[in-house]
Amino acid sequence: MSITLPDNSIMLKPNFTFGVATASFQIEGANTEDGRLPCIWDTFCATPGKVLNGDDGSVACDHYHLWKEDVQLIKSLGVDAYRLSIAWPRVMDEQGKPNEKGLNFYRNLMEELKANGLKVYATLYHWDLPQHLEDKGGWLNRETAYRFVEYADLVTKELGSWVDSWATFNEPFCAALLGYEVGVHAPGLAKPEYGRQAAHHILLAHGMAVPVIRKNCPNSDVGIVLNMNRTYAASDKAEDQFAALVRETLDNQFFIEPILNAQYPKLLEKVLPHYLPNVLPGDMDIISQPIDFMGMNFYTCNHNEYDEQNLYRDIKKEGVEYTDIGWEVAPHAFSELLINLNKQYNLPPMFITENGAACADELKAGEVDDDQRVRYLHGHINAVNDAIEAGVDIRGYFAWSLMDNFEWAEGYSKRFGLTYVDYETQQRTVKRSGYAYRDLLLSRAK
């Protein structure tokens, strides 16, 4: 099977951006080199029982040393752009001073990307908070938002001349809720009130950083990346419909409402007031700063039924396809989500900043035949096309991921890459999905 789009698709026009994406902690390795400070994921990985097989990010894909080779890999896929993240603990010391060796890594990488005709989409925060800030309360401490603005100011001044688009944060939902409410991600805290307060401080940091980035990089776009799922009720029963509404409110509306409408969802005031964070006067005006784009990361959908204690609980749907990480393959949910959001909100231009599948990939005779991923990408890229045809302003699509990498609490057990990585030899092998993606992009009229 190949990845194709209708001949008249806007996605095949030259002004639509196709790319691949990665994140610093997941690929760079070299976590003690050239003055890089420890981050919360270093600490989390070193805590027994937190990451599958005791895996860590000390080597990962060794991108810190293999970046030149990786730029050529990116170029070989025929993409227009590369989405990467900056490692906060690599570029700034504990006193807030620049770490020139860390900054030079990104300067060299970005110069090489530009020399190869690639646009640079940079994310300032993809979860690797310096540990010294977590020791002072991390995202539960409002002061961390001010430290983030200092970091954003430094990085955008130093690297801004190479960056086409800045995202302040990747997936505040995961950073705050999985890290501070559920505890399955770093820093591993687990209290309901922690997650929502951490989320508020992350959103506040985003809002405070936007004008700073605009001042330093007047020619770059500025936005934020949210992850969202489409939630379905398990049945037509009123209580299941309510459960799905609560789930979607907590997962999606909790993050998009403050940014676009300067408020947290009204439903929570009546139903789950303990999920509302402490908000100081003026906070919502800061959070709702105008943005040039919103990134969306989409992987799957949820099915929920009513639960008396927690209001909702997940159920597994039978007779559908799942990926290797246990997520339902649901391209229809992707287009529905985008179309619904476009009806609910006055959306800024949208970019699909992550979309992909974990598959049980095997390297055989020098090849990886990942048929499921090819089908997944075909279905989801066409779902984006369906949303565009329904009126959603989507400007770009980034496949997750360029290559297999450290998959957070799953360690190296799950593979999302268009490129297979042998972690023993660091050999990269483009999978059939990578070639199928390349062939789609090369089919475009230039």
Sequence and secondary structure as in RCSB ss.txt:
>XXXX:A:sequence
MSITLPDNSIMLKPNFTFGVATASFQIEGANTEDGRLPCIWDTFCATPGKVLNGDDGSVACDHYHLWKEDVQLIK
SLGVDAYRLSIAWPRVMDEQGKPNEKGLNFYRNLMEELKANGLKVYATLYHWDLPQHLEDKGGWLNRETAYRFVE
YADLVTKELGSWVDSWATFNEPFCAALLGYEVGVHAPGLAKPEYGRQAAHHILLAHGMAVPVIRKNCPNSDVGIV
LNMNRTYAASDKAEDQFAALVRETLDNQFFIEPILNAQYPKLLEKVLPHYLPNVLPGDMDIISQPIDFMGMNFYT
CNHNEYDEQNLYRDIKKEGVEYTDIGWEVAPHAFSELLINLNKQYNLPPMFITENGAACADELKAGEVDDDQRVR
YLHGHINAVNDAIEAGVDIRGYFAWSLMDNFEWAEGYSKRFGLTYVDYETQQRTVKRSGYAYRDLLLSRAK
>XXXX:A:secstr
      TT GGGSTTSEEEEE  HHHH   TTGGG   BHHHHHHTSTTSSGGG  SSSTT HHHHHHHHHHHHH
HTT SEEEEE  HHHHB TTS B HHHHHHHHHHHHHHHHTT EEEEEEESS  BHHHHTTTGGGSTHHHHHHHH
HHHHHHHHHGGG SEEEEEE HIIIIIIIIII SSTT    HHHHHHHHHHHHHHHHHHHHHHHHH TTSEEEEE
EE  EEEESSSSHHHHHHHHHHHIIIIIHHHHHHHHSS  HHHHHH GGGS    TTHHHHHT   SEEEEE   
EEEEE  TTTS EE   TTS B TTS B  HHHHHHHHHHHHHHS    EEEEE    B    BTTB   HHHHH
HHHHHHHHHHHHHHTT  EEEEEEE SS    GGGTTS B  SEEEETTTTEEEE HHHHHHHHHHHTS  
